[in-house]
């Protein structure tokens, strides 16, 4: 038996050698296509794409398969698909070493798993605090705060603009008192917290820091992230308050303040997530997100800040969508691109400044209200792509989020999905397991090159702020969204349970937030304003307005700029000024922004 097995092995080796001997990969592929493939296609043509009645062929005679972003996919990838100078050292390198294609940590997840950070927030601070304690008890590694729409737009719960929205899409936070309730019983020196807040980011961050201070925490030991990414608001999510220039000034104020007083806290999470949710392609998400990072660095340097002082605290936030390999390629390319930019464009000298650290969330836009249990499978695939792409932290969506805010059961399943990937799948045992795949390496290169093509266009426009004012990224995303919707309606792209494999079903139980939350928050505000020193609140808000009106400059000798708004916002927070009052004070100085209509 052993002799027979050895003989078969030698025969197989000889056959491979005869086929491959003295042939370039492209020549070998041509031989395969003209013989083995041609015979197979004669007997069994490739299957139709989506609802197409026949196979649509491209100029190479291949069926038109594409990624979810519409990028053509060949049936086979070989060494011929890589550049002639492709080498392991030049294009990949080792984990923890430039160009960081294979990850920023030398041990990958063998040293430390990603942070399992579930996004949560609903109704009142009291109810959300209970959910946070539930998540931590279930093995969650960090918290991620979802705020309601009034908070995101800088209004108090009793403002006329807040009617009907209080606590509906996140937790209502009006004052320091609410933030104290939100984190009651949670040690902020030991728990990392991410906050998805943008226009009023400095206000909510100030509240968070004051709560940590009241707990006795050392600001230099507190770690977490504020999203604070106003550029993607103008591009995609549209939750902005002030015009771009003063908004960017507020962001840079946090950079300066954070580099001096909160060295472990990320003062921005440059977010592609919402760009993708608005309908962009994977490449557009990558390019616009990373270039937003370029814009923030440019504005900070104009202020006089040293990139190696604030650069290590810049973090990113990506979407993980359904197209498994495309998403992995995006994550790998992102690290390479950021390294090149920080090293070559900005001359960063510190190793940590050149590292891209990012959080990932599975794609909310991919979830379907029809057959919602199918979303568990979608989220698992997306989570696996994020992990195989090397994310530092991850949020998995709950299966019922296309219908409402998630129930406790759905949240637990979402967290368990991460834990199964971490502890049962085996993918965390080795680093960058798809490295060397001809398909993945080709896609990674295409992502990298495509992003730099976009960068050239944005540079020519004068940067991202100028491009936003011209409507360029908005129009690019709108066109991509239209093309995807067209493909879905034509069934060229199948969404299981939505445009195919449809069944009749009953509506599941969902979490419903009624108007009692609004009444509760309004009562708390009334009580707060009756107890606090309102004269002192007005004095501190006036001081904030005066600082905001001054031209910002960089601080000197390790001291913060006299016009930096953060210390004044913190003073107002300590006096229990509300989110709405602080944002209103800044509105008086900066005005508000209305987007132009773009053809």
C-alpha positions in Angstrom: 0.0 0.0 0.0 2.8 2.5 0.9 4.6 1.6 -2.3 1.4 2.3 -4.3 0.8 5.7 -2.6 4.4 6.7 -3.3 4.0 5.8 -6.9 0.8 7.8 -7.3 2.5 10.8 -5.6 5.4 10.6 -8.1 3.1 10.3 -11.1 1.1 13.4 -9.9 4.4 15.4 -9.5 5.5 14.4 -12.9 2.2 15.5 -14.5 2.4 18.9 -12.8 6.0 19.4 -13.9 5.2 18.5 -17.5 2.3 21.0 -17.6 4.2 23.9 -15.9 7.7 23.3 -17.3 9.3 26.4 -19.0 6.0 28.3 -19.1 5.2 31.8 -17.9 2.1 31.9 -15.7 0.2 33.7 -18.5 1.2 31.0 -21.0 0.1 28.3 -18.6 -3.2 30.0 -18.0 -3.7 30.3 -21.8 -3.0 26.6 -22.2 -5.5 25.7 -19.4 -8.2 28.0 -20.9 -7.8 26.5 -24.4 -7.9 22.9 -23.1 -9.3 22.0 -19.7 -11.6 25.1 -19.4 -12.8 25.0 -22.9 -13.9 21.4 -22.6 -15.7 22.1 -19.4 -17.6 25.1 -20.8 -18.8 23.0 -23.8 -20.4 20.6 -21.4 -21.6 23.0 -18.7 -21.6 26.8 -19.3 -21.1 29.1 -16.3 -24.2 29.8 -14.3 -26.3 33.0 -15.0 -25.7 36.1 -12.9 -28.6 37.0 -10.7 -31.8 36.9 -12.7 -30.1 37.1 -16.1 -31.6 34.6 -18.5 -28.2 33.9 -20.1 -24.6 34.4 -19.4 -23.4 37.9 -20.2 -19.8 37.8 -21.5 -17.1 40.4 -21.3 -14.5 41.2 -23.9 -12.4 38.2 -22.7 -15.3 35.8 -23.1 -15.9 35.5 -19.3 -19.2 35.8 -17.5 -19.7 39.2 -15.9 -19.2 38.5 -12.2 -18.6 41.6 -10.1 -18.1 42.5 -6.4 -20.9 44.1 -4.5 -19.2 47.4 -5.5 -19.4 46.5 -9.2 -15.8 45.7 -9.8 -15.3 42.9 -12.4 -14.1 39.6 -11.0 -12.2 37.2 -13.2 -12.8 33.5 -13.0 -9.2 32.7 -12.0 -6.3 34.6 -10.6 -2.7 33.5 -11.1 0.8 35.0 -10.6 0.2 36.7 -14.0 -2.3 39.0 -12.2 0.5 40.5 -10.0 3.1 43.1 -11.1 6.3 41.7 -12.5 8.2 43.2 -9.6 5.9 41.7 -7.0 7.8 40.3 -4.1 6.9 39.4 -0.5 9.3 42.0 1.0 8.1 44.9 -1.2 4.4 44.3 -1.2 3.7 42.5 2.0 6.4 42.5 4.6 6.0 41.0 8.1 3.4 41.8 10.7 4.3 44.8 12.8 6.7 46.1 10.1 6.3 48.4 7.1 4.2 48.5 4.9 1.9 46.9 7.5 -0.1 45.0 4.9 -0.2 42.0 7.3 -1.1 44.0 10.4 0.3 46.5 12.9 1.0 43.9 15.6 3.8 41.3 15.3 1.7 38.6 17.0 -1.7 39.5 15.5 -4.5 38.1 17.6 -2.2 35.6 19.3 -1.1 38.4 21.6 -4.5 40.1 22.1 -7.9 39.6 20.6 -9.7 42.6 19.1 -11.9 44.6 21.5 -15.5 43.4 21.3 -17.3 46.7 21.5 -21.0 46.6 21.1 -22.8 49.8 19.9 -25.6 50.6 22.3 -27.8 53.4 23.5 -31.6 53.9 23.7 -34.2 55.8 25.6 -33.0 57.2 28.9 -29.5 57.2 30.5 -30.9 54.9 33.2 -32.1 52.2 30.7 -28.9 52.4 28.6 -26.8 52.0 31.8 -28.6 48.7 32.5 -27.8 47.6 28.9 -24.1 48.5 29.3 -23.8 46.4 32.5 -25.6 43.5 30.7 -23.1 43.7 27.8 -20.1 43.8 30.1 -21.4 40.9 32.1 -21.8 38.9 28.8 -18.1 39.3 28.0 -18.0 42.6 26.1 -14.6 44.2 26.2 -15.7 47.8 25.7 -18.6 50.1 25.3 -19.8 52.2 22.3 -22.4 54.9 22.9 -25.2 55.6 20.4 -26.8 59.0 21.0 -30.3 60.1 20.0 -30.9 62.5 17.1 -31.4 65.6 19.3 -28.1 65.0 21.1 -26.4 64.5 17.7 -27.8 67.8 16.4 -27.0 69.7 19.6 -30.5 70.2 21.0 -31.8 69.5 24.5 -34.7 67.0 24.9 -37.2 69.8 25.6 -36.4 71.8 22.5 -39.1 72.1 19.8 -36.7 70.5 17.3 -36.4 67.4 19.4 -40.1 66.5 19.4 -40.7 62.9 18.5 -37.0 61.9 18.4 -36.0 61.8 22.1 -34.3 58.5 22.9 -35.5 56.9 19.6 -32.2 56.2 17.8 -29.9 56.3 20.8 -29.6 57.5 24.3 -30.7 61.1 25.2 -28.0 63.1 26.9 -28.8 66.6 27.9 -26.3 67.4 30.7 -23.5 66.2 32.9 -26.1 64.7 35.2 -27.2 62.4 32.4 -23.6 61.4 31.7 -23.1 60.6 35.3 -26.2 58.3 35.2 -25.1 56.7 31.9 -21.8 55.5 33.5 -22.9 54.9 37.0 -21.1 51.9 38.4 -18.8 51.6 35.4 -15.1 52.4 36.1 -14.0 54.7 33.3 -10.3 54.2 34.1 -10.6 50.5 33.3 -13.3 50.5 30.6 -12.7 51.8 27.1 -15.6 53.8 25.7 -16.2 54.9 22.2 -18.8 57.7 21.5 -20.4 58.2 18.1 -20.8 61.9 18.2 -19.6 64.5 15.7 -20.8 68.2 15.7 -21.2 68.3 19.5 -18.2 65.9 20.0 -16.2 68.3 22.2 -19.2 68.9 24.4 -20.0 65.2 25.0 -16.3 64.4 25.4 -16.0 67.2 28.0 -19.0 65.6 29.9 -17.3 62.2 29.8 -14.0 63.6 31.1 -15.7 65.4 34.0 -17.5 62.2 34.9 -14.2 60.3 34.9 -12.7 63.1 37.0 -15.6 62.8 39.5 -15.0 59.1 39.7 -11.4 59.9 40.7 -9.9 58.6 37.4 -6.7 60.0 36.1 -7.3 61.6 32.6 -3.9 60.3 31.5 -5.1 56.7 32.1 -8.5 57.1 30.6 -8.8 55.4 27.1 -11.5 55.4 24.4 -12.5 57.3 21.3 -14.8 60.1 20.2 -15.8 59.9 16.6 -15.5 63.7 16.1 -15.3 63.2 12.2 -17.2 66.2 10.9 -16.0 65.8 7.3 -18.0 62.6 6.8 -21.1 64.4 8.1 -20.9 66.8 5.2 -20.2 63.9 2.8 -22.7 61.4 4.0 -24.6 61.4 7.2 -25.6 65.1 7.2 -25.7 65.6 11.0 -23.7 68.9 11.0 -24.4 72.1 12.8 -21.7 74.7 11.9 -20.0 75.5 8.6 -16.9 73.5 7.7 -14.2 75.9 8.8 -15.3 76.5 12.4 -16.2 72.8 12.6 -12.7 71.9 11.7 -11.4 74.4 14.2 -13.3 72.6 17.0 -11.8 69.2 15.9 -8.3 70.6 15.9 -8.9 72.0 19.4 -9.6 68.5 20.6 -6.4 67.3 18.9 -4.3 69.9 20.8 -6.1 69.3 24.1 -5.9 65.5 23.9 -2.2 65.4 23.1 -1.5 67.3 26.3 -4.0 66.0 28.8 -5.5 62.6 27.5 -2.6 60.8 25.8 -4.4 57.4 25.7 -7.7 58.8 24.3 -8.3 58.8 20.6 -9.6 62.3 19.7 -11.0 61.2 16.4 -12.3 58.1 14.6 -12.1 59.0 11.0 -15.2 57.2 9.7 -15.8 55.4 6.4 -18.7 53.6 8.0 -21.3 56.2 7.2 -19.9 56.9 3.8 -20.5 53.2 3.0 -23.9 53.3 4.5 -24.8 56.2 2.2 -24.2 53.9 -0.8 -20.5 54.3 -1.7 -18.4 51.5 -3.2 -15.7 49.8 -1.1 -13.0 51.8 -2.9 -14.8 55.1 -2.4 -15.2 54.3 1.3 -11.5 53.7 1.6 -10.4 56.7 -0.5 -12.7 59.3 1.0 -12.1 58.1 4.5 -8.3 58.0 4.3 -8.2 61.4 2.5 -10.4 62.8 5.3 -7.5 61.8 7.5 -5.1 63.7 5.2 -7.3 66.8 5.6 -7.4 66.7 9.4 -3.6 66.4 9.4 -3.2 69.3 7.0 -5.5 71.5 9.2 -3.6 70.5 12.4 -0.3 71.3 10.8 -1.5 74.7 9.7 -2.4 75.3 13.4 1.3 74.6 14.2 0.8 71.1 15.7 3.5 68.5 15.3 2.1 65.4 13.5 4.1 63.1 15.9 2.3 64.8 18.9 -1.3 64.1 17.7 -0.8 61.5 15.0 -0.6 58.5 17.3 -4.2 59.2 18.5 -5.8 59.3 15.1 -7.9 56.2 14.6 -10.2 55.0 11.8 -13.6 53.4 11.5 -14.6 51.2 8.6 -17.7 49.3 7.4 -17.5 45.5 6.8 -20.0 44.6 4.0 -21.1 41.4 2.5 -18.4 40.9 -0.2 -15.9 38.9 1.9 -12.7 39.2 -0.2 -13.3 42.8 -1.3 -13.6 43.9 2.4 -10.4 42.1 3.4 -8.5 43.7 0.6 -9.8 47.1 1.7 -8.6 46.7 5.2 -5.1 45.5 4.1 -4.8 48.3 1.6 -5.8 50.9 4.2 -2.8 50.1 6.4 -0.4 50.3 3.5 -1.8 53.6 2.3 -1.7 55.3 5.7 1.8 54.2 6.2 2.9 55.7 2.9 1.0 59.0 3.6 2.4 59.5 7.1 5.9 58.6 6.1 6.2 60.3 2.7 3.6 63.1 2.7 3.8 64.2 6.3 7.3 63.1 7.3 6.2 61.4 10.5 9.1 60.1 12.4 7.4 58.2 15.3 6.6 54.6 14.5 3.2 54.8 16.1 2.2 57.8 14.0 2.6 55.7 10.9 0.3 52.9 12.1 -3.4 52.8 11.1 -5.5 51.6 13.9 -9.2 51.0 13.1 -12.5 49.9 14.5 -15.0 48.0 12.3 -18.7 47.7 12.3 -20.7 45.2 10.3 -22.9 46.8 7.6 -26.2 48.0 9.0 -27.3 48.9 5.4 -27.0 45.2 4.5 -29.6 44.1 7.1 -33.1 43.3 5.8 -36.4 43.8 7.5 -37.6 40.7 5.6 -36.6 37.4 7.2 -34.5 39.2 9.8 -32.9 36.0 11.2 -31.0 35.8 7.9 -29.1 38.9 9.2 -27.3 36.6 11.7 -25.5 34.9 8.8 -24.7 38.2 7.1 -23.2 39.6 10.3 -21.1 36.5 10.9 -19.6 36.7 7.4 -18.9 40.5 7.8 -17.4 40.0 11.2 -15.1 37.2 9.8 -13.9 39.6 7.0 -13.1 42.3 9.6 -11.1 39.9 11.7 -9.2 38.4 8.7 -8.5 42.0 7.6 -6.9 42.8 11.0 -9.3 45.1 12.8 -8.4 46.3 16.3 -12.0 46.4 17.6 -15.3 45.2 16.3 -19.1 45.8 16.6 -21.5 43.3 15.3 -25.0 44.5 14.4 -28.0 42.8 15.9 -30.3 40.9 13.5 -33.4 43.1 14.3 -31.8 46.5 13.7 -33.5 46.9 10.3 -36.7 47.1 12.3 -35.8 48.9 15.5 -33.2 49.4 18.2 -32.0 45.9 19.2 -33.5 43.8 21.9 -31.3 42.3 24.7 -31.6 38.9 23.1 -30.5 40.2 19.7 -27.6 42.0 21.2 -26.5 38.9 23.0 -26.5 36.9 19.7 -24.5 39.6 18.0 -21.9 39.5 20.8 -21.8 35.7 20.8 -21.1 35.9 17.0 -17.9 37.7 17.8 -17.0 35.2 20.5 -17.6 32.2 18.2 -15.3 33.8 15.6 -12.7 34.5 18.2 -12.7 31.2 20.1 -14.2 28.5 17.8 -13.3 29.4 14.1 -9.5 29.2 14.4 -9.0 32.3 12.3 -7.3 34.2 15.2 -4.6 31.6 15.5 -2.4 32.8 12.6 -1.8 36.3 11.1 -3.3 37.5 7.9 -4.2 34.0 6.7 -5.1 35.0 3.1 -1.7 36.6 2.4 -0.3 35.3 -0.9 -3.7 34.6 -2.4 -3.4 35.9 -6.0 -7.0 37.1 -5.8 -6.6 38.9 -2.5 -3.2 40.4 -3.4 -4.6 41.7 -6.7 -7.6 43.2 -5.0 -5.4 44.8 -2.4 -3.2 46.4 -5.1 -6.3 47.6 -7.0 -7.7 49.2 -3.8 -4.4 50.9 -3.1 -3.9 52.3 -6.6 -7.6 53.3 -6.9 -7.4 55.2 -3.7 -4.3 57.2 -4.8 -6.1 58.0 -8.1 -8.9 59.6 -6.0 -6.3 61.4 -3.9 -4.9 63.1 -7.0 -8.3 64.4 -7.9 -9.0 65.7 -4.4 -5.5 67.3 -4.2 -6.3 69.1 -7.5 -9.5 70.5 -6.0 -7.7 71.9 -3.0 -8.5 69.3 -0.4 -11.5 67.6 1.0 -13.2 70.7 2.4 -13.1 72.3 -1.1 -14.3 69.1 -2.7 -17.2 68.9 -0.3 -18.2 72.5 -1.1 -18.2 71.5 -4.8 -20.2 68.4 -4.1 -17.7 66.0 -5.5 -17.7 63.1 -3.0 -21.5 63.5 -2.5 -22.1 63.0 -6.3 -19.7 60.1 -6.5 -21.5 58.3 -3.7 -24.9 59.1 -5.1 -24.0 57.6 -8.4 -22.6 54.4 -6.8 -25.8 54.1 -4.7 -28.0 54.5 -7.8 -26.0 51.8 -9.6 -26.4 49.4 -6.8 -30.1 50.0 -6.4 -30.5 49.5 -10.2 -28.7 46.2 -10.0 -30.8 45.1 -7.0 -34.1 46.0 -8.7 -33.0 44.2 -11.9 -32.0 41.2 -9.7 -28.4 41.4 -11.0 -27.5 41.4 -7.3 -29.5 39.0 -5.1 -30.5 39.9 -1.5 -31.8 36.7 0.0 -35.3 37.2 1.4 -35.7 40.7 -0.1 -35.6 40.5 -3.9 -35.5 36.7 -4.1 -36.3 33.6 -2.0 -39.2 35.7 -0.5 -41.7 34.2 1.9 -44.8 35.4 3.8 -43.9 36.1 7.4 -45.2 37.6 10.6 -43.7 40.8 12.2 -41.3 39.9 15.0 -41.3 41.5 18.4 -39.3 44.7 18.5 -38.0 47.2 21.1 -40.4 50.2 21.1 -39.5 53.6 22.6 -42.5 55.7 23.5 -42.8 59.4 24.5 -42.4 58.8 28.2 -38.6 59.2 27.7 -39.1 62.7 26.3 -41.3 63.6 29.3 -38.8 62.1 31.7 -35.9 64.0 30.2 -37.8 67.3 30.1 -38.7 66.9 33.8 -35.0 66.3 34.6 -34.0 69.4 32.7 -36.5 71.6 34.5 -35.3 70.3 37.8 -31.7 70.8 36.9 -32.2 74.4 35.8 -34.0 75.1 39.1 -31.1 73.8 41.2 -27.9 75.0 39.4 -26.3 78.4 39.5 -27.7 79.9 36.3 -25.8 83.1 36.6 -22.5 81.1 36.7 -23.7 79.1 33.7 -24.3 82.2 31.7 -20.9 83.6 32.7 -19.1 80.4 31.5 -21.0 80.3 28.3 -20.0 83.9 27.6 -16.4 83.0 28.2 -16.8 80.2 25.7 -18.2 82.5 23.1 -15.3 84.9 23.6 -12.8 82.2 23.1 -14.6 80.7 20.1 -14.5 84.1 18.4 -10.7 84.4 18.6 -8.4 83.2 15.9 -6.8 79.9 17.2 -3.1 79.5 17.5 -0.9 76.7 18.6 0.1 76.6 22.3 3.7 77.0 23.3 6.0 75.4 25.9 3.7 72.5 26.6 0.7 74.8 27.2 -2.6 74.9 25.4 -3.6 77.7 23.1 -5.4 80.5 25.0 -8.3 80.3 22.4 -8.7 76.5 22.6 -12.4 76.0 23.2 -12.0 72.7 25.2 -11.1 74.2 28.6 -14.1 76.6 28.3 -16.5 73.8 27.3 -15.3 71.8 30.3 -15.9 74.7 32.6 -19.4 75.1 31.3 -20.0 71.4 31.7 -18.9 71.5 35.3 -21.5 74.2 36.0 -24.1 71.8 34.4 -24.7 73.8 31.3 -26.6 71.6 28.9 -25.7 70.2 25.5 -28.2 72.5 23.8 -27.0 75.6 25.7 -23.3 75.0 24.8 -24.1 74.3 21.2 -26.4 77.3 21.0 -23.6 79.5 22.3 -21.3 78.2 19.5 -24.1 78.7 17.0 -24.2 82.4 18.0 -20.5 82.7 17.0 -20.2 80.3 14.0 -23.7 80.3 12.6 -25.2 77.1 11.0 -24.5 75.3 7.7 -26.9 74.5 4.9 -25.7 72.3 2.0 -25.9 73.6 -1.5 -28.0 71.7 -4.1 -25.7 69.9 -6.5 -26.8 69.0 -10.0 
